[in-house]
């Protein structure tokens, strides 16, 4: 069985790209649980977010994509950041309701 590990330790460059993109959306890295599973042909990246980390975005990237951090990687993190931000805003308004 393949082990799921924290993205920041498995692929630090990919984690740093995620942090850069999420910062543009004003999302702190602690608002996201980012993990990776190394496969024969690349990595399965999983991002969990929302108040209870119940929502997720999952994508497979080849070793070449991870090495070069291509446009597909950037798009995945941008889409995940937009989705994460909308869930964080919704969770905030749920907390603020009397």
Secondary structure in CASP SS format (residue, H / E / C, confidence):
PFRMAT SS
TARGET T0000
AUTHOR 0000-0000-0000
METHOD secondary structure of the structure
MODEL  1
X C 1.00
X C 1.00
X C 1.00
X C 1.00
X E 1.00
X E 1.00
X H 1.00
X H 1.00
X H 1.00
X H 1.00
X C 1.00
X H 1.00
X H 1.00
X H 1.00
X H 1.00
X H 1.00
X H 1.00
X H 1.00
X H 1.00
X H 1.00
X H 1.00
X H 1.00
X H 1.00
X H 1.00
X C 1.00
X C 1.00
X C 1.00
X C 1.00
X H 1.00
X H 1.00
X H 1.00
X C 1.00
X E 1.00
X E 1.00
X E 1.00
X E 1.00
X E 1.00
X E 1.00
X E 1.00
X C 1.00
X C 1.00
X E 1.00
X E 1.00
X E 1.00
X E 1.00
X E 1.00
X E 1.00
X E 1.00
X E 1.00
X C 1.00
X C 1.00
X C 1.00
X C 1.00
X C 1.00
X E 1.00
X E 1.00
X E 1.00
X E 1.00
X E 1.00
X E 1.00
X E 1.00
X E 1.00
X H 1.00
X H 1.00
X H 1.00
X H 1.00
X H 1.00
X H 1.00
X C 1.00
X C 1.00
X H 1.00
X H 1.00
X H 1.00
X H 1.00
X H 1.00
X H 1.00
X H 1.00
X H 1.00
X H 1.00
X H 1.00
X H 1.00
X H 1.00
X H 1.00
X H 1.00
X H 1.00
X H 1.00
X H 1.00
X H 1.00
X H 1.00
X H 1.00
X H 1.00
X H 1.00
X H 1.00
X H 1.00
X H 1.00
X H 1.00
X C 1.00
X C 1.00
END
